[in-house]
Amino acid sequence: MIYCVEDDRSIRELIIYALKSNGYEAVGFDKAEPFYKELENKLPDLVLLDIMLPGEDGIEILKKLKASPKLRNIPVIMLTAKSAEYDKVLGLDSGADDYITKPFGIMEFLSRVKAVLRRSGNVSNSSEISVGQLTMYIDKHVVIADGKEVALTFKEFELLKYLMENAGIVLTRDKLLEEVWGYEYEGETRTLDVHIRTLRQKLGEAGAIIETVRGVGYKIGGKA
């Protein structure tokens, strides 16, 4: 899981989209308060932290993270629109693992993320999901059901990945269509039902883990 604290909505959404498209779980925050609250629920594998934030700035947040015995080992990459050497040195001296100056290229950004995760030993958490009798290797685009590899189309894979990432949570039909087919999707909603039916068939007995919640949507049972 990667947390991104960035107050610019367009940049934050771009970062989250890029991370999710490359197999990472990611959540965005626009300021310190909701970020701190989420830290109480789950610790991330990496924090992307903008320096210029409303209220408490990124350097102050970084210093708090590094001062906490519980949080100090979480790797941090600083995001800054400033190219001045002072800001980079300040961030690194305060405990940041790396920095990225905005604007940045997506390929460079992902390379930096992978490098920091690899150094911290957290890279494997982003590439594999297991729920019940299903295991998904995101980077390899492989799904194993009951010990056997299952061939899925791109959309079937993306749909199953989103369901598995949210195991135990009831997902509405609209939410699934938005996340898997895109926010501008205006096609026939039966597309989702067809893909769910095909997924269940291809997954065999393991497909029973995909549950229909009548009048709402679908969910995958809690993690085994």
Salt bridges, closest charged atoms under 4 A:
GLU6 OE1 - LYS102 NZ 2.85
GLU13 OE2 - ARG9 NE 2.83
ASP50 OD1 - LYS102 NZ 3.19
GLU56 OE2 - LYS64 NZ 3.03
ASP98 OD1 - ARG112 NH1 3.28
GLU108 OE2 - ARG112 NH2 3.20
GLU156 OE1 - LYS202 NZ 2.80
GLU165 OE2 - LYS161 NZ 3.52
GLU179 OE2 - LYS175 NZ 3.04
ASP193 OD1 - ARG173 NH1 2.68
